[in-house]
């Protein structure tokens, strides 16, 4: 149960980071913001599909959190490494 709560808490914090980074990107506007919005929707659908497959094959809630945490961590790394437009 402790691992489950840890995973849930970490996912919450990590997701907030990605939301903040995306808001900044959207505020910047332009083609990059549009591409990010499209990417966000596509990734959410893909992550939900992967999570559904994990649950269908007997995966635990912790396994689902790991799927989402991996996607969120990758997004945070990608968004944080971009230089803002001058």
C-alpha positions as CSV (number, residue, x, y, z in Angstrom):
1,X,0.0,0.0,0.0
2,X,2.9,2.4,0.7
3,X,4.3,1.9,-2.8
4,X,0.9,2.7,-4.3
5,X,0.6,5.9,-2.3
6,X,4.1,6.9,-3.2
7,X,3.5,6.3,-6.9
8,X,0.2,8.2,-6.8
9,X,1.9,11.2,-5.0
10,X,4.8,11.2,-7.4
11,X,2.6,11.0,-10.4
12,X,0.6,14.0,-9.1
13,X,3.7,16.1,-8.6
14,X,5.3,15.1,-12.0
15,X,2.0,15.8,-13.9
16,X,1.8,19.3,-12.4
17,X,5.3,20.0,-13.7
18,X,4.3,18.9,-17.2
19,X,1.1,20.9,-17.0
20,X,3.1,24.0,-16.1
21,X,5.6,23.5,-18.9
22,X,2.9,23.0,-21.4
23,X,1.0,26.1,-20.3
24,X,4.2,28.1,-21.0
25,X,4.5,26.5,-24.4
26,X,0.9,27.2,-25.2
27,X,1.3,30.8,-24.1
28,X,4.2,31.2,-26.5
29,X,1.8,30.2,-29.3
30,X,2.7,29.5,-32.9
31,X,3.2,26.2,-34.7
32,X,5.1,24.6,-31.8
33,X,2.2,25.2,-29.4
34,X,-0.2,23.6,-32.0
35,X,2.1,20.6,-32.4
36,X,2.4,20.2,-28.6
37,X,-1.4,20.2,-28.3
38,X,-1.7,17.5,-30.9
39,X,1.1,15.5,-29.3
40,X,-0.5,15.8,-25.9
41,X,-3.8,14.3,-27.1
42,X,-2.1,11.5,-29.1
43,X,0.1,10.6,-26.1
44,X,-2.8,10.5,-23.7
45,X,-4.7,8.1,-26.0
46,X,-1.6,6.0,-26.3
47,X,-1.0,5.9,-22.5
48,X,-4.6,5.0,-21.8
49,X,-4.4,2.2,-24.4
50,X,-1.2,0.8,-22.8
51,X,-2.8,1.1,-19.3
52,X,-5.9,-0.7,-20.5
53,X,-3.7,-3.5,-21.9
54,X,-1.8,-3.8,-18.7
55,X,-5.0,-4.1,-16.6
56,X,-6.5,-6.6,-19.1
57,X,-3.5,-8.8,-18.8
58,X,-3.7,-8.8,-15.0
59,X,-1.5,-5.8,-14.2
60,X,-1.8,-4.0,-10.9
61,X,-2.6,-0.4,-10.2
62,X,1.2,0.1,-9.5
63,X,1.9,-1.1,-13.0
64,X,-0.5,1.4,-14.5
65,X,1.0,4.2,-12.4
66,X,4.4,3.2,-13.8
67,X,3.1,3.5,-17.4
68,X,1.8,7.0,-16.8
69,X,4.9,8.1,-14.7
70,X,7.2,7.0,-17.6
71,X,5.2,9.1,-20.1
72,X,5.0,12.1,-17.7
73,X,8.8,11.9,-17.0
74,X,9.6,11.7,-20.7
75,X,7.4,14.8,-21.3
76,X,8.9,16.7,-18.4
77,X,12.4,16.0,-19.7
78,X,11.5,16.9,-23.3
79,X,9.7,20.1,-22.4
80,X,12.3,21.3,-19.9
81,X,15.1,20.9,-22.4
82,X,13.6,23.2,-25.0
83,X,14.8,26.8,-25.1
84,X,12.1,29.4,-25.1
85,X,11.7,31.6,-28.1
86,X,13.4,35.0,-27.9
